[in-house]
Amino acid sequence: MTPGLLGPAEIRELAARLGVSPTKKLGQNFVHDPNTVRRIVTAAGLAPDDVALEVGPGLGSLTLALLPVAAHTHAVEIDPTLAAALPETAARHAGPDAARLTVHRADALRVTAADLADPAPTALVANLPYNVAVPVVLHLLAELPTLRHGLVMVQKEVADRLVAGPGSKVYGIPSVKLAWYARARAAGRVPPNVFWPVPNVDSGLVAFTRREPPRPDVPRERVFAV
């Protein structure tokens, strides 16, 4: 195991100590493979001045990989037990880099720019809960104009829809809405066996870079209403 990152044994020990069992209700599948979190952070292409925003950090696997790379990391966690434990996990495994972490016990679908203002996030990097992945991405792009780019891990089927172009069989509402905010591309597949519990689907990485709306003269609300 890479020093500072969590492997399968550490994930299970930490979960047992906290009395945490992953729940389908919160879409929790914890990554326990250090190579996967390193791959995600590398693919995210963070600059030294980037401020990372992670949604659903869970037990902290990806968080620990972000802390040495980003200037600061905001972690938004809805589970109160996990949110309370994350600073201690960072302090134990990340050393001085733990000071770069701010944990928000909050629902990502309700966070505002004011909640994440100091410093403002510039990059979304997250293993998103499958059941709210698309609404979370769209909410954050609408709410946080400072987000310049991102890389998210979602269910493979959702990843395909998010990056689909006109004419594709899976092109639809998520494709159109994400394209309003950003250029998106597929950034790889993630197998089920890097998660605990193991999901019955593959995951996909989606990278995006914010751009100006295709029609700045047309209000987004009118387009999305269609």
LOPASE-676910 format. One record per residue (C-alpha): z negated, x, y negated. Coordinates in pm, 1 decimal. Each point is the difference from the previous one (the first is absolute). Example, Ala and Ser with C-alpha at 12.3 -4.5 7.8 and 13.67 -1.06 7.14 Angstrom:
residues 2
ATOM         z         x         y
ATOM    -780.0    1230.0     450.0
ATOM      66.0     137.0    -344.0
//
This chain:
residues 226
ATOM         z         x         y
ATOM       0.0       0.0       0.0
ATOM      80.5     114.9    -353.1
ATOM    -319.0      97.0    -188.8
ATOM    -111.7    -275.1    -234.6
ATOM     201.4    -277.9     165.1
ATOM    -116.9    -263.9     245.6
ATOM     113.6      -1.7     363.0
ATOM     -54.9    -268.6     266.6
ATOM    -352.7     116.2      84.7
ATOM    -108.3       7.5    -365.0
ATOM     150.8    -343.2     -66.5
ATOM    -181.9    -161.7     290.2
ATOM    -328.5     176.2     -76.8
ATOM      15.8    -107.2    -362.8
ATOM      87.4    -358.6      90.8
ATOM    -285.1     -15.1     251.3
ATOM    -247.1     141.4    -251.7
ATOM     104.3    -260.9    -256.7
ATOM      12.1    -281.7     253.5
ATOM     363.5     -62.8     -92.1
ATOM     252.9    -168.8     227.7
ATOM     358.4     -33.2    -128.4
ATOM      85.4    -361.4     -77.0
ATOM     334.4    -181.0       6.9
ATOM    -116.6    -210.9    -293.8
ATOM       6.8     305.9    -227.3
ATOM     301.9     150.4     176.2
ATOM    -197.1     311.8      92.3
ATOM     164.8     269.3     210.2
ATOM    -155.3     339.9     -65.8
ATOM     218.3     312.8      18.0
ATOM    -163.8     266.4     215.3
ATOM     276.3     261.4      10.4
ATOM     -24.4     286.8    -253.4
ATOM     370.7      81.1      39.2
ATOM      90.5    -352.6    -109.6
ATOM    -211.1       6.4    -314.5
ATOM     136.6     342.2     -89.6
ATOM     349.9    -135.5      50.4
ATOM     -70.5    -296.2    -229.6
ATOM    -140.6     216.5    -277.4
ATOM     290.7     244.6      25.3
ATOM     256.0    -281.6      -8.5
ATOM    -172.8    -149.3    -304.9
ATOM     101.4     307.7    -199.6
ATOM    -305.3       3.0    -223.9
ATOM      -1.3     229.0    -303.4
ATOM    -323.6     178.9     -99.6
ATOM     -46.2    -243.1    -291.0
ATOM      56.8    -315.7     207.5
ATOM    -283.4    -251.5      23.1
ATOM      12.9    -161.4     343.1
ATOM     -83.9    -361.7      74.3
ATOM     -92.0     -76.7     360.4
ATOM     -45.8    -357.8     118.5
ATOM    -202.7     -61.9     314.2
ATOM    -134.1     351.9      57.1
ATOM    -208.5    -121.0     292.5
ATOM    -195.5     288.1     150.7
ATOM     168.3     255.4    -225.4
ATOM     268.8     173.3     209.6
ATOM     270.6      -9.6    -267.5
ATOM    -250.0      32.1    -283.7
ATOM    -109.9     342.5     121.0
ATOM     360.7     118.5       5.1
ATOM      62.5    -128.1    -353.7
ATOM    -305.0     154.3    -167.8
ATOM     114.7     366.4       0.1
ATOM     352.1     -94.2    -114.1
ATOM     -36.7    -259.1    -277.1
ATOM    -171.1      52.3    -333.6
ATOM    -210.6    -307.2      78.0
ATOM      -3.8    -274.7     263.3
ATOM     -91.9    -365.8     -45.8
ATOM     -88.1    -169.4     329.8
ATOM      -9.0    -381.1       0.5
ATOM    -188.4    -141.4     298.6
ATOM     -91.3    -364.8      54.1
ATOM    -244.0      64.2     287.8
ATOM    -344.3      68.4    -155.3
ATOM    -121.5     216.7     289.0
ATOM     307.8     221.2      -7.5
ATOM      -0.3      22.4    -379.2
ATOM    -363.8     109.2      -3.2
ATOM      54.3     264.2     269.0
ATOM     314.2     162.7    -140.5
ATOM    -166.2     220.6    -267.8
ATOM    -234.6     145.5     263.2
ATOM     291.3      67.1     235.9
ATOM     185.8     175.1    -281.0
ATOM    -303.4     208.4     -90.4
ATOM     -45.3     103.9     362.3
ATOM     362.3      91.8      72.0
ATOM     168.2      76.2    -333.3
ATOM    -254.6     223.9    -170.7
ATOM      53.8      38.3    -377.4
ATOM     315.4    -213.2      17.3
ATOM    -223.7    -303.7      60.8
ATOM     -64.4      -6.5    -375.1
ATOM     360.4    -112.2     -45.1
ATOM     -65.7    -333.6     174.6
ATOM     -83.0    -336.5    -154.0
ATOM     -65.2    -284.0     244.0
ATOM      51.1    -359.3    -111.4
ATOM    -153.8    -273.5     212.9
ATOM     267.3    -258.1     -83.4
ATOM     288.4    -214.7     118.7
ATOM     323.5     188.7     -73.7
ATOM     173.0    -330.5     -75.6
ATOM    -238.5     -53.1    -289.7
ATOM     -41.4     345.2    -151.0
ATOM     124.1      46.3    -353.9
ATOM     115.5     292.7    -207.2
ATOM    -338.8      -6.1    -175.3
ATOM    -178.1      46.7     334.1
ATOM     196.6     318.0      69.2
ATOM      35.2     136.0    -350.4
ATOM    -183.8     329.7      16.9
ATOM     219.4     177.4      94.7
ATOM     293.3    -237.9      43.4
ATOM     173.7      17.1     339.6
ATOM     348.7     149.7      16.3
ATOM      66.3     -11.5     376.3
ATOM     -77.1    -260.4     267.6
ATOM     -64.8     165.9     336.8
ATOM    -143.4    -229.5     263.8
ATOM     -11.4    -124.3     356.4
ATOM      16.7    -363.5    -101.5
ATOM    -155.8    -285.0     197.6
ATOM     292.3    -171.3     171.7
ATOM     -97.0    -350.7    -107.1
ATOM      12.0      67.5    -376.5
ATOM     233.2     299.7     -30.7
ATOM     281.6    -159.2    -201.8
ATOM    -221.8    -197.1    -243.3
ATOM    -211.8     311.0     -63.3
ATOM     298.7     221.7     -83.1
ATOM     153.7    -259.0    -230.8
ATOM    -330.7     -79.0    -171.9
ATOM     -73.7     366.2     -69.3
ATOM     348.6      72.0    -135.5
ATOM     -32.0    -299.7    -232.3
ATOM    -355.1      80.2    -108.3
ATOM      18.3     379.2     -29.2
ATOM     289.3     121.1    -216.3
ATOM    -128.0     355.9      43.4
ATOM      99.0      -0.2     370.7
ATOM     305.0     228.1      11.0
ATOM      52.5      28.7     374.1
ATOM    -159.2     -55.9     335.6
ATOM       6.7      15.7     376.4
ATOM    -145.8    -278.1     211.5
ATOM     -34.6     -51.1     373.0
ATOM      67.2    -356.2     111.3
ATOM     114.7    -184.9     310.0
ATOM     349.7     128.3      92.9
ATOM     152.4    -346.1     -37.4
ATOM    -143.4     -26.1    -351.4
ATOM     119.5     350.9     -86.3
ATOM     353.6     -96.8     101.7
ATOM     -11.9    -305.6    -225.5
ATOM    -137.5     189.6    -298.0
ATOM     279.1     258.4       2.3
ATOM     286.1    -231.1      99.6
ATOM     301.3     -30.7    -229.1
ATOM     229.5    -296.7     -67.5
ATOM     201.4     -87.6     307.7
ATOM    -264.6     115.9     244.8
ATOM    -117.2    -252.3     259.5
ATOM    -362.3      53.6    -105.5
ATOM      65.3      -6.4    -376.5
ATOM    -224.1    -260.9    -160.3
ATOM    -267.1     -78.1    -256.8
ATOM    -210.3     317.6      55.7
ATOM     316.8     210.1     -32.7
ATOM      96.7    -160.9    -330.3
ATOM    -345.7      11.2    -152.7
ATOM     -64.8     365.7      82.5
ATOM     349.5      92.1    -125.5
ATOM     -88.5    -156.8    -336.1
ATOM    -268.8     263.2     -50.2
ATOM     116.6     300.7     195.7
ATOM     254.5     180.2     215.3
ATOM    -128.6      -5.3     356.1
ATOM      99.5     185.5     314.7
ATOM    -115.7      29.5     358.0
ATOM    -205.7     316.5      53.2
ATOM     -60.2      -3.2     374.5
ATOM    -155.3    -182.0     292.3
ATOM    -361.7      25.0     117.6
ATOM     -87.1     -70.1     365.8
ATOM    -286.0    -233.0      97.3
ATOM    -204.1     265.5     181.3
ATOM    -119.9     166.9    -322.2
ATOM    -210.9    -307.6     -80.3
ATOM    -327.1    -142.4     121.0
ATOM      23.2    -266.4     121.7
ATOM     358.6      49.5     116.2
ATOM     223.8    -269.0    -157.7
ATOM     275.1    -162.0     205.0
ATOM     266.8      95.2    -255.6
ATOM     140.2     317.0    -152.4
ATOM     -69.1      83.2    -363.4
ATOM     241.1     124.7    -262.9
ATOM     -31.4     210.8    -313.3
ATOM     152.6    -130.1    -322.2
ATOM      44.6     229.9    -299.4
ATOM      75.4    -138.8    -343.0
ATOM      63.8     125.5    -353.2
ATOM     -43.9    -228.2    -298.3
ATOM     303.3     -74.3    -212.6
ATOM      89.9    -225.0    -290.5
ATOM      73.5    -359.5     105.8
ATOM     368.9     -64.3      82.3
ATOM      12.2    -257.5    -282.0
ATOM    -260.9      81.3    -264.8
ATOM     125.6    -294.2    -206.4
ATOM     -99.6    -250.0     270.9
ATOM    -371.9     -72.6      49.1
ATOM    -132.4      98.2     342.7
ATOM    -173.4    -336.8      35.4
ATOM     333.6    -183.5     -23.0
ATOM     160.5     222.5     261.7
ATOM    -293.0     -26.6     239.4
ATOM     -12.7    -378.0     -40.8
ATOM     350.8     -20.3     147.5
//
